[in-house]
Amino acid sequence: MEEKKITPRKLAGFWELDPEKEYVFEYILDKIKDVFYKHGFLPLDTPVMELSEILLAKSGGDLDKEIYRFEKGSTDACLRYDFTVPLARYVAMKEGELSFPFKRFQIGKVYRGERPQKGRYREFYQCDADIIGFEKLSLVADAECISLYEDVFSSLGLKCNVEISSRKILFGIINDLKQDDKFNSIASALDKYEKIGSEETDVLLKDIGLNEKERKILLKYIKINGKFVAIKSQLQKLSKNEIFLQGLAELEQIENHLNSIGIENYIYNMAIIRGHNYYTSCVFEVFLDGMRNLGAMGGGGRYENLAEYFTDKKLPGVGMSIGISRLFDVITQNDLIKIEEDKRSKASIIPLGDNLSHCLKLCAKLRKDSVSCEVLFEEKSFKSKLKDANRSNVPFIIIIGDDEVSTKKYTIKNMKTGEQSQASYEEILNILR
């Protein structure tokens, strides 16, 4: 009985790139890593899976429904949904060995069981940079994380705009309304404002149990945006709450630090809430200039108490994140990037007759001279090898037969123009370089 073949397929919403796209993706990652190193961040990797009691320590809300959770024997574990909680666990474990402020970046896959749609995946790459302090952390750290965006996007030849807000300011307003116990529900409703508008947000707030006066105050707050001087005067009219004023003072300090660093492409937008409950003060999101309709390409903020579930030590932090999978889709679909240095193979060497050994020697010599190349060594027809070279988009082919070996003048063909000539090794080296 013939065994039935399994239809090859992959899970919906999981990440997989063809080699040509993966090459562009890796180029983007290398550019981003260079920026992180320039700012003094070092790489860190943590396990893809964490114990559930660790990962769920301070998630809550809709996020719990999206987490992939598994049981294996007595082990209850989850796939990481971001890097912030694993970072808090790592720092709590290693705090006696680390130098503070501790600056690290991490790039890797994370998992969320949400409905796959354009720009949203169940498996996707996250790209984070965080600064962790011991007992306290200067607001310079917030400004530095915000400034990373300008350097990162500039390195890719792109322009971005950062929008900044403060959950502490929001908490102060909600404290005024004596609705502290509903903060997470209110923040979640306001976080939807830019997608659903005022009327539907008002309905959500009403469902939470807020009266008309309370809802008007919150809707007025959420519409405030602009440069700091403008938003400061508007916010000061809303509240004299101590927490509120503290949050506003913190934003003013961050504003001063951003000016010192020389960052220009940012505004303050009180509609920026961020979905994670662990953020405690300054929060921000980044958008491609002129393409805000595509949604945020990343975000972050400050978290004062994330490690409280793991240690009695206070380890405040602030971090920025780039949704690298979404950014990659936007970059490739809109042809927004030009690769400065192409490391892909410059030439495919095709042997004619019994000249494979000579081809291998030439290939090795070119590689020592820093030229990427390969030999098409399989026993196929010359026509088949030309097709293979075309499929791989290699810019040149080098043909070596008996005449080429005896004269040491090799046939080189430009696969784009079709031009073909005889060239010495030195001439070929110059062409390929």
Phi, psi and omega in degrees: 000128182286132181288133181287132180282143177274132178291120180291128180200163178239163179295140179296138176083007180255148194278129174203126182240144171291157184308320181297317178289322179298324178299315178296318180300314180294326176299316178299315180299318180298319179297317181294317179300320179301321179294316179300315178299320181299329180269006175089015178269145177243153185283151175217143173234140178235162183300149177294330179248143176231156173301141184301321181295335176282307188290331182265006185305320183214050177264279176075173176067206183294337184299324180303326182288340184265354187279134174279116184239138185225152171235129177230104186064235180268001182269126177248112188226161178229150168285138182298138178259344170200188183255353189289313179294314175303325177296316179299319177297316181298313183294322178297324179287326190250007190303332178287345183254349188265155173261130183251147357297138180266120184245119180221155169235156180213133178231126181180184183274141173230167191224132175219127184277058177258171182289123180296137176205178183303122178081359180231132183232165173275329173240125181206163179274136172247148182224108188238149167223129184227152173237123182246132177255168176248114183073318178211162180211123182300150176290352171302326180299319178299314181296321181294318179296322177295320182292336179304324183301315182298318180292318181297308184291326177296322179296337178264005180077024184240159176245140182230166173229131179258138177243129191241144177212191179212120175291335178293320176298316178298318179298322178299319178295315181293327175296320174303321182279357182058043179237033184306322184291347181253013186305310184298320179293319179294315180300320179297320179293315180294330179297339181269355187306313186291340178269325189249346178085178187295313186298312181290326175296320178300320178297317179298317179294323178295319179297330178290335178116016180272142179279175186298318180298316180296319181294321180296320179299314182292321179290327175294318179299314188292343182269357182283126176202158179142194176289164191299316182303318181291314184287330179298313181295325178290318182292322182300336179280347185273327188199154172242013181301140184298317179294317178304310182295325177296316178297320179293320178296323178295317177299323180294321176296317178299319176303315180296319180293321178296322176296321179294321180289331179097022179278138184239329190271072178205156172221175174253130183221109185290352176281351176280112184247319187071135188281336185282134183286349183281348177289136186241343184212245182300130174228157183203157175223155183239141181229147174290137182300126180078003183227036182298332181298342179280354179093173182291140176267001179166177180185180180179198180163188183261142176225116185276331193232022186298325184275004184296337179283345186246341183203156174279346179287142177273121182233076181291151180211166172216141182213158175239150182223146175240127175283083193295328178293315178296316179300318180299317178301314181296317181298313185286323181289334181251008178051054187265359185230144175238121182285122185285317182233113184269118182266358181292167183303130180272337184206145169252129182261125184247119177278139171248134182069214185264060185234024181300318182300318180295321179297317180297320179295317179296318180299315180298321180294318178297319180297322177295333177268021173067032175249125178284126180201172181207159176254131174275089193269348182295150180280084178233168176289158179301321180297319179295321180292325175297320178297319178298318179295321178297317181296328182274359178059030178290136185287332182224152166237147176242124183253128182234110173243194182299318181297318181296321180294318183287323183267345186056029171246114189262146177278121179238133184237130174279116187286344179274316183265339183085358180292140183225139181208169175261136184212147175285173180300315182297321178293319177297319180301316179294320179297313184288332178284000000 
